[in-house]
Amino acid sequence: MAIHSTAIVDPRARIAADVEIGAYSIIGPDVEIGAGTWVGPHVVIEGHTSIGRANRIFQFCSLGAVPQDKKYAGEPTRLEIGDNNTIREFCTFNIGTAQDAGVTRLGNDNWIMAYVHLAHDCQVGSHTILANNTTLAGHVEIGDWVFLGGFTSVHQFAVIGEHAMTAFASAVAQDVPPFVTASGNRAVPSGINSEGLKRRGYSPEAIRAIRNAYKTLYRQGLAYEEARTQIAAAAQAHPELAPFVRFFERSERGIIR
């Protein structure tokens, strides 16, 4: 274990033997950090926070602080961070609240750029990219392989489906279906994330089916429930549309239109 002489690490913290902790960082008593993780200088990790293996946490991050929620009354809620994440400068991730699952989660293999905020009870999947100054309000759910452009802001309780993408400075007030790109304030749909799907190995036929589902949802003048029914029927022949079906079952705020 390589802990800088100026770092303050509570003796009750559970730190793997090869973790590196930089100058002036502070690690609280209820923190667990897995093997191969590097913590830069001037980082504060507190609360009931668990961090997995091989993460890189850059200077001036604040992880595990109490939520910015007036209802919070000191409950022992948590922050859970998976493996192989890069968390750049000045990120702030808060613990959860008793009014939700009590856990804020970040999955694996995520690329989190500077000044990103994960509010209480957010659930972020794996393989995401959250560009600089992305801000997630409380209770937001982000699927796998999502890309959020710089300065994207997401309303509390919103859901963004897997493989979705937002443009720079998008303001997301409702749910974003999987595969869909969104832009604007307020964000509206602007096609599918076809380039991202190509990079992830989706076949031309699969991308065509997803594009047709997008047209069913947004370009044929159908009511939401009718479009949802048609996409569910198409998913019987095109399993790549299954994320749409799961998303429709999960969505509660209504989708961007």
BAGU-51191 format. One line per field, with one value per atom (N, C-alpha, C): atom name; x, y, z; residue in three letters; residue number from 1. Coordinates in steps of 0.2 Angstrom, whole numbers, plus 5000, padded with zeros to 4 digits. Example, Ala and Ser with C-alpha at 12.3 -4.5 7.8 and 13.67 -1.06 7.14 Angstrom:
# BAGU-51191
at N_CA_C_N_CA_C
X 5066_5062_5066_5064_5068_5064
Y 4972_4978_4984_4989_4995_5000
Z 5039_5039_5039_5035_5036_5039
aa Ala_Ala_Ala_Ser_Ser_Ser
i 1_1_1_2_2_2
***
This chain:
# BAGU-51191
at N_CA_C_N_CA_C_N_CA_C_N_CA_C_N_CA_C_N_CA_C_N_CA_C_N_CA_C_N_CA_C_N_CA_C_N_CA_C_N_CA_C_N_CA_C_N_CA_C_N_CA_C_N_CA_C_N_CA_C_N_CA_C_N_CA_C_N_CA_C_N_CA_C_N_CA_C_N_CA_C_N_CA_C_N_CA_C_N_CA_C_N_CA_C_N_CA_C_N_CA_C_N_CA_C_N_CA_C_N_CA_C_N_CA_C_N_CA_C_N_CA_C_N_CA_C_N_CA_C_N_CA_C_N_CA_C_N_CA_C_N_CA_C_N_CA_C_N_CA_C_N_CA_C_N_CA_C_N_CA_C_N_CA_C_N_CA_C_N_CA_C_N_CA_C_N_CA_C_N_CA_C_N_CA_C_N_CA_C_N_CA_C_N_CA_C_N_CA_C_N_CA_C_N_CA_C_N_CA_C_N_CA_C_N_CA_C_N_CA_C_N_CA_C_N_CA_C_N_CA_C_N_CA_C_N_CA_C_N_CA_C_N_CA_C_N_CA_C_N_CA_C_N_CA_C_N_CA_C_N_CA_C_N_CA_C_N_CA_C_N_CA_C_N_CA_C_N_CA_C_N_CA_C_N_CA_C_N_CA_C_N_CA_C_N_CA_C_N_CA_C_N_CA_C_N_CA_C_N_CA_C_N_CA_C_N_CA_C_N_CA_C_N_CA_C_N_CA_C_N_CA_C_N_CA_C_N_CA_C_N_CA_C_N_CA_C_N_CA_C_N_CA_C_N_CA_C_N_CA_C_N_CA_C_N_CA_C_N_CA_C_N_CA_C_N_CA_C_N_CA_C_N_CA_C_N_CA_C_N_CA_C_N_CA_C_N_CA_C_N_CA_C_N_CA_C_N_CA_C_N_CA_C_N_CA_C_N_CA_C_N_CA_C_N_CA_C_N_CA_C_N_CA_C_N_CA_C_N_CA_C_N_CA_C_N_CA_C_N_CA_C_N_CA_C_N_CA_C_N_CA_C_N_CA_C_N_CA_C_N_CA_C_N_CA_C_N_CA_C_N_CA_C_N_CA_C_N_CA_C_N_CA_C_N_CA_C_N_CA_C_N_CA_C_N_CA_C_N_CA_C_N_CA_C_N_CA_C_N_CA_C_N_CA_C_N_CA_C_N_CA_C_N_CA_C_N_CA_C_N_CA_C_N_CA_C_N_CA_C_N_CA_C_N_CA_C_N_CA_C_N_CA_C_N_CA_C_N_CA_C_N_CA_C_N_CA_C_N_CA_C_N_CA_C_N_CA_C_N_CA_C_N_CA_C_N_CA_C_N_CA_C_N_CA_C_N_CA_C_N_CA_C_N_CA_C_N_CA_C_N_CA_C_N_CA_C_N_CA_C_N_CA_C_N_CA_C_N_CA_C_N_CA_C_N_CA_C_N_CA_C_N_CA_C_N_CA_C_N_CA_C_N_CA_C_N_CA_C_N_CA_C_N_CA_C_N_CA_C_N_CA_C_N_CA_C_N_CA_C_N_CA_C_N_CA_C_N_CA_C_N_CA_C_N_CA_C_N_CA_C_N_CA_C_N_CA_C_N_CA_C_N_CA_C_N_CA_C_N_CA_C_N_CA_C_N_CA_C_N_CA_C_N_CA_C_N_CA_C_N_CA_C_N_CA_C_N_CA_C_N_CA_C_N_CA_C_N_CA_C_N_CA_C_N_CA_C_N_CA_C_N_CA_C_N_CA_C_N_CA_C_N_CA_C_N_CA_C_N_CA_C_N_CA_C_N_CA_C_N_CA_C_N_CA_C_N_CA_C_N_CA_C_N_CA_C_N_CA_C_N_CA_C_N_CA_C_N_CA_C_N_CA_C_N_CA_C_N_CA_C_N_CA_C_N_CA_C_N_CA_C_N_CA_C_N_CA_C_N_CA_C_N_CA_C_N_CA_C_N_CA_C_N_CA_C_N_CA_C_N_CA_C_N_CA_C_N_CA_C
X 5004_5000_5004_5003_5007_5003_5003_4999_5004_5003_5007_5007_5012_5013_5008_5005_5001_4993_4992_4985_4983_4976_4973_4968_4970_4966_4964_4958_4955_4957_4960_4962_4957_4950_4945_4943_4946_4944_4947_4944_4947_4950_4956_4960_4964_4964_4968_4975_4979_4986_4990_4987_4991_4988_4983_4980_4985_4985_4989_4984_4986_4983_4987_4985_4989_4989_4993_4994_4988_4987_4982_4975_4974_4968_4965_4959_4956_4951_4952_4948_4945_4938_4934_4934_4931_4931_4927_4921_4917_4918_4924_4926_4930_4928_4932_4934_4941_4944_4947_4945_4948_4955_4957_4964_4965_4971_4973_4970_4967_4964_4969_4969_4973_4969_4970_4967_4972_4971_4975_4975_4979_4979_4973_4972_4966_4959_4959_4952_4949_4943_4939_4934_4935_4931_4928_4921_4918_4912_4908_4902_4903_4897_4898_4899_4905_4907_4911_4909_4913_4916_4922_4925_4929_4927_4930_4937_4939_4946_4948_4954_4957_4953_4951_4948_4954_4953_4957_4953_4955_4951_4955_4954_4958_4957_4962_4962_4955_4954_4949_4942_4941_4935_4932_4925_4922_4917_4918_4914_4911_4905_4902_4899_4899_4896_4889_4886_4879_4875_4869_4865_4863_4862_4859_4851_4849_4842_4840_4835_4833_4830_4828_4824_4830_4836_4841_4842_4842_4842_4848_4853_4859_4858_4854_4853_4860_4861_4868_4867_4865_4865_4872_4872_4878_4880_4886_4888_4892_4891_4894_4897_4904_4907_4910_4909_4912_4919_4921_4928_4930_4936_4939_4936_4934_4931_4937_4936_4940_4936_4938_4934_4938_4937_4941_4940_4944_4944_4937_4937_4931_4924_4924_4918_4915_4908_4905_4899_4900_4895_4893_4886_4883_4880_4880_4876_4869_4865_4858_4854_4847_4843_4838_4835_4831_4824_4823_4817_4817_4823_4824_4827_4831_4835_4840_4842_4847_4854_4855_4861_4862_4867_4869_4874_4874_4878_4881_4887_4891_4894_4892_4894_4902_4903_4910_4912_4919_4921_4918_4917_4914_4920_4918_4923_4919_4921_4918_4922_4920_4925_4924_4928_4928_4921_4920_4915_4908_4908_4902_4899_4892_4889_4884_4884_4879_4876_4870_4866_4864_4860_4858_4854_4855_4851_4851_4856_4857_4859_4857_4859_4862_4869_4873_4875_4874_4876_4884_4886_4893_4894_4900_4903_4900_4898_4895_4901_4900_4904_4900_4902_4898_4903_4902_4907_4907_4911_4912_4906_4905_4900_4893_4892_4886_4883_4877_4874_4868_4868_4862_4858_4852_4848_4847_4843_4842_4838_4839_4835_4835_4840_4841_4844_4841_4844_4847_4853_4857_4859_4857_4858_4865_4867_4874_4875_4881_4884_4881_4878_4875_4881_4880_4885_4881_4883_4880_4885_4883_4888_4889_4894_4896_4890_4890_4885_4877_4877_4870_4867_4861_4858_4852_4851_4845_4841_4834_4829_4829_4827_4826_4821_4823_4818_4818_4822_4822_4826_4824_4828_4830_4837_4840_4842_4839_4840_4846_4848_4855_4856_4863_4865_4862_4859_4856_4862_4861_4866_4863_4866_4864_4869_4867_4872_4874_4879_4881_4876_4876_4871_4864_4862_4855_4852_4846_4842_4837_4838_4833_4828_4822_4817_4812_4812_4808_4813_4810_4814_4816_4822_4825_4826_4822_4822_4829_4830_4837_4838_4844_4847_4846_4842_4840_4845_4846_4850_4845_4847_4843_4847_4844_4848_4843_4846_4842_4839_4837_4834_4827_4822_4822_4824_4827_4829_4824_4825_4820_4824_4820_4824_4826_4832_4835_4838_4835_4838_4840_4844_4847_4854_4857_4865_4868_4867_4869_4877_4881_4888_4890_4887_4889_4887_4882_4880_4884_4887_4891_4898_4900_4906_4905_4899_4898_4896_4897_4896_4889_4884_4878_4878_4874_4874_4870_4871_4867_4859_4858_4851_4848_4852_4850_4849_4853_4853_4846_4845_4839_4833_4833_4827_4826_4831_4831_4829_4831_4829_4822_4819_4812_4808_4810_4807_4807_4812_4812_4807_4806_4801_4794_4793_4787_4785_4790_4789_4788_4792_4792_4790_4789_4788_4782_4778_4772_4765_4766_4760_4756_4759_4755_4755_4750_4750_4755_4757_4763_4761_4755_4753_4753_4750_4750_4757_4762_4768_4772_4771_4774_4771_4765_4762_4766_4766_4769_4777_4780_4787_4788_4784_4784_4782_4778_4777_4783_4786_4792_4798_4798_4803_4803_4797_4797_4801_4802_4806_4813_4814_4820_4822_4826_4827_4831_4835_4838_4834_4827_4823_4820_4823_4821_4822_4827_4828_4823_4820_4814_4808_4807_4801_4803_4809_4811_4810_4812_4812_4804_4800_4793_4790_4792_4789_4792_4798_4801_4799_4798_4797_4791_4791_4786_4785_4790_4789_4787_4786_4784_4791_4791_4797_4798_4804_4805_4801_4798_4794_4797
Y 4994_5000_5006_5011_5017_5023_5025_5030_5036_5042_5048_5050_5052_5054_5059_5063_5069_5066_5061_5058_5056_5057_5055_5049_5043_5037_5034_5034_5031_5024_5022_5015_5009_5011_5007_5006_5010_5009_5003_5000_4993_4995_4995_4997_4991_4989_4983_4985_4980_4981_4985_4985_4989_4995_4998_5004_5010_5015_5021_5027_5031_5036_5042_5048_5053_5058_5064_5068_5072_5073_5077_5074_5068_5064_5062_5062_5060_5054_5048_5042_5041_5040_5039_5032_5031_5025_5019_5021_5016_5016_5017_5016_5010_5007_5001_5002_5001_5002_4996_4993_4987_4988_4982_4981_4985_4988_4991_4998_5001_5007_5013_5018_5024_5030_5033_5039_5045_5050_5055_5060_5066_5070_5074_5076_5081_5078_5071_5068_5066_5067_5066_5060_5054_5049_5047_5048_5047_5043_5043_5039_5032_5028_5021_5020_5020_5020_5014_5010_5005_5006_5005_5006_5000_4998_4991_4992_4987_4986_4991_4993_4996_5002_5006_5013_5018_5024_5029_5036_5038_5044_5050_5055_5061_5066_5071_5076_5080_5081_5086_5083_5076_5073_5072_5073_5072_5066_5060_5054_5052_5051_5048_5053_5060_5065_5064_5067_5066_5070_5067_5070_5077_5081_5087_5087_5084_5083_5084_5089_5091_5086_5080_5075_5070_5071_5066_5068_5062_5063_5059_5057_5054_5046_5044_5036_5034_5027_5025_5022_5027_5025_5025_5023_5020_5024_5023_5024_5018_5015_5009_5011_5010_5011_5004_5002_4996_4996_4993_4992_4996_4997_5000_5006_5010_5017_5022_5027_5033_5039_5042_5048_5054_5059_5064_5070_5075_5080_5083_5085_5089_5085_5079_5075_5075_5075_5074_5069_5063_5058_5058_5058_5058_5051_5049_5043_5044_5038_5038_5041_5040_5042_5036_5036_5031_5031_5037_5037_5033_5031_5027_5020_5017_5011_5012_5018_5020_5019_5018_5017_5021_5025_5028_5023_5021_5016_5019_5017_5018_5011_5008_5002_5001_4998_4996_4999_5001_5003_5009_5014_5020_5026_5031_5036_5042_5045_5050_5057_5061_5067_5072_5078_5083_5086_5087_5091_5088_5081_5077_5077_5077_5077_5071_5066_5061_5062_5064_5065_5059_5060_5054_5049_5043_5037_5037_5040_5039_5031_5029_5022_5022_5022_5023_5016_5014_5007_5006_5003_5002_5004_5005_5007_5014_5018_5025_5030_5035_5041_5047_5051_5057_5062_5067_5072_5077_5082_5087_5091_5092_5096_5092_5086_5082_5082_5084_5084_5080_5075_5071_5072_5074_5075_5069_5069_5063_5058_5052_5046_5045_5047_5046_5040_5036_5030_5030_5028_5029_5021_5019_5013_5012_5006_5004_5007_5009_5012_5019_5022_5029_5034_5039_5044_5051_5055_5061_5067_5071_5076_5081_5085_5090_5095_5096_5101_5098_5092_5089_5089_5091_5091_5086_5082_5077_5078_5079_5080_5074_5075_5070_5064_5058_5052_5051_5054_5053_5046_5043_5037_5038_5036_5036_5029_5027_5020_5018_5012_5010_5012_5014_5016_5023_5026_5033_5038_5044_5049_5056_5060_5067_5072_5077_5082_5087_5091_5096_5101_5102_5106_5104_5098_5095_5096_5098_5098_5093_5087_5081_5081_5083_5083_5077_5073_5067_5061_5055_5049_5049_5046_5045_5038_5036_5029_5026_5020_5017_5018_5019_5020_5027_5031_5038_5043_5048_5054_5059_5064_5069_5075_5081_5087_5093_5099_5104_5106_5111_5113_5116_5112_5105_5100_5094_5089_5086_5085_5082_5077_5072_5066_5069_5066_5068_5063_5057_5051_5045_5041_5035_5036_5033_5033_5028_5028_5023_5022_5028_5027_5023_5024_5021_5013_5012_5005_5001_5005_5002_5000_5004_5003_4997_4996_4990_4984_4984_4978_4976_4981_4979_4979_4974_4973_4978_4979_4983_4982_4975_4973_4975_4974_4976_4984_4988_4995_4997_4994_4995_4994_4989_4987_4993_4995_5000_5006_5008_5014_5014_5008_5008_5008_5006_5007_5014_5018_5025_5028_5026_5030_5028_5022_5020_5024_5026_5030_5037_5040_5047_5050_5046_5049_5046_5042_5040_5043_5047_5051_5046_5041_5036_5039_5037_5038_5034_5036_5032_5025_5024_5017_5012_5015_5012_5010_5015_5014_5009_5009_5004_4997_4997_4990_4987_4992_4990_4988_4991_4990_4983_4982_4976_4970_4971_4965_4964_4970_4969_4966_4967_4964_4956_4953_4946_4943_4947_4945_4948_4953_4957_4958_4953_4953_4959_4963_4969_4974_4974_4979_4978_4972_4971_4976_4980_4986_4991_4992_4996_4994_4987_4984_4985_4983_4984_4991_4996_5003_5005_5003_5005_5003_4997_4995_4998_5001_5005_5012_5015_5023_5025_5030_5033_5040_5044_5051_5053_5049_5050_5051_5050_5051_5057_5059_5065_5065_5070_5070_5076
Z 5000_5000_5000_4995_4995_4997_5003_5006_5007_5004_5005_5012_5015_5022_5024_5020_5022_5021_5018_5018_5025_5026_5032_5031_5033_5032_5038_5039_5046_5046_5052_5053_5052_5052_5051_5044_5039_5032_5030_5025_5022_5015_5015_5009_5007_5001_4998_4998_4998_5000_4994_4988_4983_4981_4985_4983_4984_4980_4981_4983_4987_4990_4990_4986_4985_4991_4990_4996_4998_5004_5007_5006_5004_5003_5010_5010_5017_5015_5019_5018_5025_5025_5031_5033_5039_5043_5039_5036_5033_5025_5023_5016_5015_5009_5006_4999_4998_4992_4989_4983_4981_4977_4976_4973_4967_4966_4960_4959_4964_4963_4965_4961_4962_4964_4970_4972_4972_4968_4968_4974_4973_4979_4980_4986_4988_4987_4987_4987_4993_4994_5000_4999_5002_5001_5008_5009_5016_5015_5021_5021_5020_5019_5018_5011_5009_5002_5000_4995_4993_4986_4984_4978_4976_4970_4967_4965_4960_4958_4952_4952_4946_4944_4949_4947_4948_4944_4944_4946_4952_4955_4955_4951_4951_4956_4957_4962_4963_4969_4971_4970_4970_4970_4977_4977_4984_4983_4986_4985_4992_4992_4998_5003_5001_5005_5006_5011_5012_5007_5005_4999_5000_4995_4995_4995_5000_5001_5008_5009_5016_5020_5017_5020_5024_5021_5024_5031_5035_5043_5046_5042_5044_5044_5040_5039_5036_5037_5035_5027_5023_5016_5013_5006_5003_4996_4995_4988_4986_4980_4977_4971_4970_4963_4961_4955_4953_4951_4946_4944_4937_4937_4931_4928_4933_4931_4932_4927_4927_4930_4935_4938_4938_4934_4933_4939_4938_4943_4945_4951_4954_4953_4953_4953_4960_4960_4967_4966_4970_4970_4977_4978_4985_4987_4993_4995_4994_4995_4993_4999_4999_5004_5006_5012_5014_5010_5006_5003_4996_4994_4988_4990_4986_4988_4993_4994_4999_4997_4990_4987_4981_4980_4973_4970_4964_4961_4954_4953_4947_4945_4939_4937_4936_4930_4928_4922_4921_4915_4912_4917_4915_4914_4910_4909_4911_4917_4920_4920_4916_4915_4921_4921_4926_4928_4934_4937_4936_4935_4935_4942_4942_4948_4948_4952_4953_4960_4960_4966_4969_4975_4978_4974_4975_4973_4965_4962_4955_4954_4948_4946_4939_4939_4932_4931_4924_4922_4921_4916_4914_4907_4906_4899_4897_4901_4900_4899_4896_4896_4898_4903_4905_4905_4900_4898_4903_4903_4908_4910_4916_4919_4918_4917_4917_4924_4924_4931_4931_4936_4937_4943_4943_4949_4952_4958_4962_4958_4960_4957_4950_4946_4939_4938_4932_4930_4923_4922_4916_4914_4908_4906_4903_4902_4899_4892_4891_4885_4883_4888_4887_4886_4882_4881_4882_4888_4889_4887_4883_4881_4886_4886_4891_4893_4899_4902_4901_4900_4900_4907_4908_4914_4914_4919_4919_4925_4924_4929_4933_4940_4945_4942_4944_4942_4934_4930_4923_4922_4917_4915_4907_4906_4900_4898_4893_4891_4888_4887_4885_4878_4877_4870_4868_4872_4871_4871_4868_4868_4868_4872_4872_4869_4866_4863_4869_4867_4872_4874_4881_4884_4884_4883_4883_4890_4890_4896_4896_4900_4899_4904_4902_4907_4908_4902_4902_4900_4900_4899_4892_4891_4884_4882_4877_4875_4873_4874_4872_4864_4863_4856_4853_4857_4854_4856_4851_4852_4854_4858_4861_4861_4860_4860_4861_4864_4865_4872_4873_4880_4879_4880_4883_4877_4879_4874_4870_4864_4860_4856_4853_4849_4843_4841_4834_4830_4831_4827_4832_4829_4834_4834_4839_4839_4835_4828_4824_4824_4824_4824_4830_4836_4842_4842_4838_4838_4833_4828_4823_4827_4831_4835_4840_4842_4847_4843_4836_4833_4831_4831_4829_4821_4818_4811_4808_4801_4797_4798_4798_4799_4806_4811_4818_4818_4815_4815_4811_4806_4802_4806_4810_4814_4819_4822_4828_4825_4819_4815_4814_4812_4810_4816_4822_4828_4830_4829_4831_4826_4820_4816_4818_4820_4823_4829_4833_4839_4838_4833_4832_4826_4820_4814_4810_4813_4810_4813_4818_4820_4825_4828_4832_4839_4843_4850_4853_4859_4862_4863_4866_4867_4861_4855_4849_4846_4847_4845_4849_4855_4860_4858_4857_4855_4848_4844_4837_4838_4842_4843_4847_4852_4855_4851_4846_4841_4837_4834_4830_4834_4840_4844_4844_4843_4842_4837_4831_4826_4826_4830_4830_4838_4841_4848_4850_4845_4847_4849_4848_4850_4857_4860_4867_4872_4872_4876_4876_4870_4870_4874_4874_4877_4885_4887_4894_4896_4892_4894_4895_4890_4891_4897_4899_4906_4912_4911_4916_4917_4911_4910_4914_4918_4922_4920_4918_4917_4911_4906_4899_4895_4889_4885_4882_4880_4876_4869_4867_4861_4856
aa Met_Met_Met_Ala_Ala_Ala_Ile_Ile_Ile_His_His_His_Ser_Ser_Ser_Thr_Thr_Thr_Ala_Ala_Ala_Ile_Ile_Ile_Val_Val_Val_Asp_Asp_Asp_Pro_Pro_Pro_Arg_Arg_Arg_Ala_Ala_Ala_Arg_Arg_Arg_Ile_Ile_Ile_Ala_Ala_Ala_Ala_Ala_Ala_Asp_Asp_Asp_Val_Val_Val_Glu_Glu_Glu_Ile_Ile_Ile_Gly_Gly_Gly_Ala_Ala_Ala_Tyr_Tyr_Tyr_Ser_Ser_Ser_Ile_Ile_Ile_Ile_Ile_Ile_Gly_Gly_Gly_Pro_Pro_Pro_Asp_Asp_Asp_Val_Val_Val_Glu_Glu_Glu_Ile_Ile_Ile_Gly_Gly_Gly_Ala_Ala_Ala_Gly_Gly_Gly_Thr_Thr_Thr_Trp_Trp_Trp_Val_Val_Val_Gly_Gly_Gly_Pro_Pro_Pro_His_His_His_Val_Val_Val_Val_Val_Val_Ile_Ile_Ile_Glu_Glu_Glu_Gly_Gly_Gly_His_His_His_Thr_Thr_Thr_Ser_Ser_Ser_Ile_Ile_Ile_Gly_Gly_Gly_Arg_Arg_Arg_Ala_Ala_Ala_Asn_Asn_Asn_Arg_Arg_Arg_Ile_Ile_Ile_Phe_Phe_Phe_Gln_Gln_Gln_Phe_Phe_Phe_Cys_Cys_Cys_Ser_Ser_Ser_Leu_Leu_Leu_Gly_Gly_Gly_Ala_Ala_Ala_Val_Val_Val_Pro_Pro_Pro_Gln_Gln_Gln_Asp_Asp_Asp_Lys_Lys_Lys_Lys_Lys_Lys_Tyr_Tyr_Tyr_Ala_Ala_Ala_Gly_Gly_Gly_Glu_Glu_Glu_Pro_Pro_Pro_Thr_Thr_Thr_Arg_Arg_Arg_Leu_Leu_Leu_Glu_Glu_Glu_Ile_Ile_Ile_Gly_Gly_Gly_Asp_Asp_Asp_Asn_Asn_Asn_Asn_Asn_Asn_Thr_Thr_Thr_Ile_Ile_Ile_Arg_Arg_Arg_Glu_Glu_Glu_Phe_Phe_Phe_Cys_Cys_Cys_Thr_Thr_Thr_Phe_Phe_Phe_Asn_Asn_Asn_Ile_Ile_Ile_Gly_Gly_Gly_Thr_Thr_Thr_Ala_Ala_Ala_Gln_Gln_Gln_Asp_Asp_Asp_Ala_Ala_Ala_Gly_Gly_Gly_Val_Val_Val_Thr_Thr_Thr_Arg_Arg_Arg_Leu_Leu_Leu_Gly_Gly_Gly_Asn_Asn_Asn_Asp_Asp_Asp_Asn_Asn_Asn_Trp_Trp_Trp_Ile_Ile_Ile_Met_Met_Met_Ala_Ala_Ala_Tyr_Tyr_Tyr_Val_Val_Val_His_His_His_Leu_Leu_Leu_Ala_Ala_Ala_His_His_His_Asp_Asp_Asp_Cys_Cys_Cys_Gln_Gln_Gln_Val_Val_Val_Gly_Gly_Gly_Ser_Ser_Ser_His_His_His_Thr_Thr_Thr_Ile_Ile_Ile_Leu_Leu_Leu_Ala_Ala_Ala_Asn_Asn_Asn_Asn_Asn_Asn_Thr_Thr_Thr_Thr_Thr_Thr_Leu_Leu_Leu_Ala_Ala_Ala_Gly_Gly_Gly_His_His_His_Val_Val_Val_Glu_Glu_Glu_Ile_Ile_Ile_Gly_Gly_Gly_Asp_Asp_Asp_Trp_Trp_Trp_Val_Val_Val_Phe_Phe_Phe_Leu_Leu_Leu_Gly_Gly_Gly_Gly_Gly_Gly_Phe_Phe_Phe_Thr_Thr_Thr_Ser_Ser_Ser_Val_Val_Val_His_His_His_Gln_Gln_Gln_Phe_Phe_Phe_Ala_Ala_Ala_Val_Val_Val_Ile_Ile_Ile_Gly_Gly_Gly_Glu_Glu_Glu_His_His_His_Ala_Ala_Ala_Met_Met_Met_Thr_Thr_Thr_Ala_Ala_Ala_Phe_Phe_Phe_Ala_Ala_Ala_Ser_Ser_Ser_Ala_Ala_Ala_Val_Val_Val_Ala_Ala_Ala_Gln_Gln_Gln_Asp_Asp_Asp_Val_Val_Val_Pro_Pro_Pro_Pro_Pro_Pro_Phe_Phe_Phe_Val_Val_Val_Thr_Thr_Thr_Ala_Ala_Ala_Ser_Ser_Ser_Gly_Gly_Gly_Asn_Asn_Asn_Arg_Arg_Arg_Ala_Ala_Ala_Val_Val_Val_Pro_Pro_Pro_Ser_Ser_Ser_Gly_Gly_Gly_Ile_Ile_Ile_Asn_Asn_Asn_Ser_Ser_Ser_Glu_Glu_Glu_Gly_Gly_Gly_Leu_Leu_Leu_Lys_Lys_Lys_Arg_Arg_Arg_Arg_Arg_Arg_Gly_Gly_Gly_Tyr_Tyr_Tyr_Ser_Ser_Ser_Pro_Pro_Pro_Glu_Glu_Glu_Ala_Ala_Ala_Ile_Ile_Ile_Arg_Arg_Arg_Ala_Ala_Ala_Ile_Ile_Ile_Arg_Arg_Arg_Asn_Asn_Asn_Ala_Ala_Ala_Tyr_Tyr_Tyr_Lys_Lys_Lys_Thr_Thr_Thr_Leu_Leu_Leu_Tyr_Tyr_Tyr_Arg_Arg_Arg_Gln_Gln_Gln_Gly_Gly_Gly_Leu_Leu_Leu_Ala_Ala_Ala_Tyr_Tyr_Tyr_Glu_Glu_Glu_Glu_Glu_Glu_Ala_Ala_Ala_Arg_Arg_Arg_Thr_Thr_Thr_Gln_Gln_Gln_Ile_Ile_Ile_Ala_Ala_Ala_Ala_Ala_Ala_Ala_Ala_Ala_Ala_Ala_Ala_Gln_Gln_Gln_Ala_Ala_Ala_His_His_His_Pro_Pro_Pro_Glu_Glu_Glu_Leu_Leu_Leu_Ala_Ala_Ala_Pro_Pro_Pro_Phe_Phe_Phe_Val_Val_Val_Arg_Arg_Arg_Phe_Phe_Phe_Phe_Phe_Phe_Glu_Glu_Glu_Arg_Arg_Arg_Ser_Ser_Ser_Glu_Glu_Glu_Arg_Arg_Arg_Gly_Gly_Gly_Ile_Ile_Ile_Ile_Ile_Ile_Arg_Arg_Arg
i 1_1_1_2_2_2_3_3_3_4_4_4_5_5_5_6_6_6_7_7_7_8_8_8_9_9_9_10_10_10_11_11_11_12_12_12_13_13_13_14_14_14_15_15_15_16_16_16_17_17_17_18_18_18_19_19_19_20_20_20_21_21_21_22_22_22_23_23_23_24_24_24_25_25_25_26_26_26_27_27_27_28_28_28_29_29_29_30_30_30_31_31_31_32_32_32_33_33_33_34_34_34_35_35_35_36_36_36_37_37_37_38_38_38_39_39_39_40_40_40_41_41_41_42_42_42_43_43_43_44_44_44_45_45_45_46_46_46_47_47_47_48_48_48_49_49_49_50_50_50_51_51_51_52_52_52_53_53_53_54_54_54_55_55_55_56_56_56_57_57_57_58_58_58_59_59_59_60_60_60_61_61_61_62_62_62_63_63_63_64_64_64_65_65_65_66_66_66_67_67_67_68_68_68_69_69_69_70_70_70_71_71_71_72_72_72_73_73_73_74_74_74_75_75_75_76_76_76_77_77_77_78_78_78_79_79_79_80_80_80_81_81_81_82_82_82_83_83_83_84_84_84_85_85_85_86_86_86_87_87_87_88_88_88_89_89_89_90_90_90_91_91_91_92_92_92_93_93_93_94_94_94_95_95_95_96_96_96_97_97_97_98_98_98_99_99_99_100_100_100_101_101_101_102_102_102_103_103_103_104_104_104_105_105_105_106_106_106_107_107_107_108_108_108_109_109_109_110_110_110_111_111_111_112_112_112_113_113_113_114_114_114_115_115_115_116_116_116_117_117_117_118_118_118_119_119_119_120_120_120_121_121_121_122_122_122_123_123_123_124_124_124_125_125_125_126_126_126_127_127_127_128_128_128_129_129_129_130_130_130_131_131_131_132_132_132_133_133_133_134_134_134_135_135_135_136_136_136_137_137_137_138_138_138_139_139_139_140_140_140_141_141_141_142_142_142_143_143_143_144_144_144_145_145_145_146_146_146_147_147_147_148_148_148_149_149_149_150_150_150_151_151_151_152_152_152_153_153_153_154_154_154_155_155_155_156_156_156_157_157_157_158_158_158_159_159_159_160_160_160_161_161_161_162_162_162_163_163_163_164_164_164_165_165_165_166_166_166_167_167_167_168_168_168_169_169_169_170_170_170_171_171_171_172_172_172_173_173_173_174_174_174_175_175_175_176_176_176_177_177_177_178_178_178_179_179_179_180_180_180_181_181_181_182_182_182_183_183_183_184_184_184_185_185_185_186_186_186_187_187_187_188_188_188_189_189_189_190_190_190_191_191_191_192_192_192_193_193_193_194_194_194_195_195_195_196_196_196_197_197_197_198_198_198_199_199_199_200_200_200_201_201_201_202_202_202_203_203_203_204_204_204_205_205_205_206_206_206_207_207_207_208_208_208_209_209_209_210_210_210_211_211_211_212_212_212_213_213_213_214_214_214_215_215_215_216_216_216_217_217_217_218_218_218_219_219_219_220_220_220_221_221_221_222_222_222_223_223_223_224_224_224_225_225_225_226_226_226_227_227_227_228_228_228_229_229_229_230_230_230_231_231_231_232_232_232_233_233_233_234_234_234_235_235_235_236_236_236_237_237_237_238_238_238_239_239_239_240_240_240_241_241_241_242_242_242_243_243_243_244_244_244_245_245_245_246_246_246_247_247_247_248_248_248_249_249_249_250_250_250_251_251_251_252_252_252_253_253_253_254_254_254_255_255_255_256_256_256_257_257_257
***
